[in-house]
Amino acid sequence: MSDLENLKTSLLAEIEGASDEASIEAVRVNALGKKGSVSELLKTLGGMSAEERQTRGAAINALKTEVTEAITSRKTMLKDAAIDARLKAETLDVSLPVRSSPAERGRIHPISQITDEITAIFADMGFSIAEGSDVETDYYNFTALNFPEGHPAREMHDTFFFQPDEKGERKVLRTHTSPVQVRTMEAQDPPIRIIIPGKTYRQDSDATHSPMFHQVEGLVVDKKAHVGNLRYVLEEFCKTFFEVPSVTMRFRPSFFPFTEPSFEVDIQCDRSGPIVKFGEGTDWMEILGCGMVHPNVLRAGGLDPDEYQGFAWGMGLDRIAMLKYGMPDLRDFFNADVRWMNHYGFRPLDMPTLFGGLSQ
C-alpha cells in the first residue's frame, strides 16, 4: 500500500501548490484524466483476483475520491480568489460622472455650421448650390471675370501660381469662388439662381485674414433682374442669418471688375460692447460686396447682355462666422485646437433649419 500512500501524498502536494485555475486543471488531468496516474491504477483492477479487488480496489477508489474532493475544493477556492482579484482590478467609482456619447462629445466646425445655415436660408429662397475646383485657369479666375492685364490681383504677391505647364500656361489656386459663375453660365441656360460656397486662396495672413479662407457668393441671371431684387435678397438673408426682425443696410458705390455698378454693403449695428449686435445701434459695419453682373462677364458665360442681366454678391464665411458667434481671431479656425472646438463648435445633431432656428 506504500505506493498508494506515496501517490496520494504527491497528488495532494500538487493540488495544494496549484496557484490558479489553469494549474489545478492540469493536476486533475494528470491524476484523473484518461491516462492519469489514478486512472491507470483503476485499469489494473480487471486482472486482480476477487480477494485483491476487495482490498486493493477499495484503496484505489478511496484515493480517487479523496483526490477528486481535494481538486474540487482547491478549484473552488482558486475561482473565488480570481473573482476577488478581478473585482479589485475592475473597480468602478460610481460617483464619477457618466461619460458622454461620441455624438455628444463631437463638434461641427463653425465653418461647416455657417455653410449649412446659409445653404438653408438661400434654399428657402429658391437657390441651388454650385461648386467648382480649387485649382483654376488664369482665364476663368481673371480674364473671364473682366480682370484686365496688369491688374494687381494677377500679381505674385496676391495670388498662388503654379509652375507653367507644357503649353506655358500657369494655373492658380482660385482667389475667389467667382469662376463658378462663368462655368455655370456656360453650362446652364437662364434663369440662374445659385450660391457658391467654397475655399479660396490669397497670400495674406493676420488676425482677420488667412492664406486659405472660405467664401460664399450668389448669382442671379434672368431677363428682369435689377438692383431692387438684389437689395431684397440681401436684406432677407441678413435678417434670417443674424436672427433679427429687421436690418438697416446702406449700399456704397465701389468697384469690382466683374460687376457694374458695384457696391459695398454696410449693415447697421451696435459695437459698443464685446459682441457686435445687428438690427440696433448707430454704428455701421461692411459685410459684403455686390453689384450687377458686368456685360463682359455675361458674354464670357455665353449670354447676350442685351437680353440677360443679373446680379451677384460675395462675402467671407470666416468673417461672418466671427461676427455672428463672437470669435476674435480668424487664425483660430485653422489651429485644430480641441479646446477651441469644444467652446465654439456645434453639436452634430443640431441641424440648422429655418423653422427650428439656425444657431444653438
Secondary structure, 3 states (H helix, E strand, C coil): CHHHHHHHHHHHHHHHHCCCHHHHHHHHHHHHCCCCHHHHHHHHHHHCCHHHHHHHHHHHHHHHHHHHHHHHHHHHHHHHHHHHHHHHHCCCCCCCCCCCCHHHHCCECHHHHHHHHHHHHHHHCCCEECCCCCEECHHHHCHHHCCCCCCHHHCCCCCCECCCCCCCCCCEECCCCCHHHHHHHHHCCCCEEEEEEEEEECCCCECCECCEEEEEEEEEEECCCCHHHHHHHHHHHHHHHCCCCCCCEEEEEEEECCEEEEEEEEEEEECCCCCCEECCCCEEEEEEEEEEECHHHHHHCCCCCCCCEEEEEEEEHHHHHHHHHCCCCHHHHHCCCHHHHHHHCECCCCCCECCCECCC
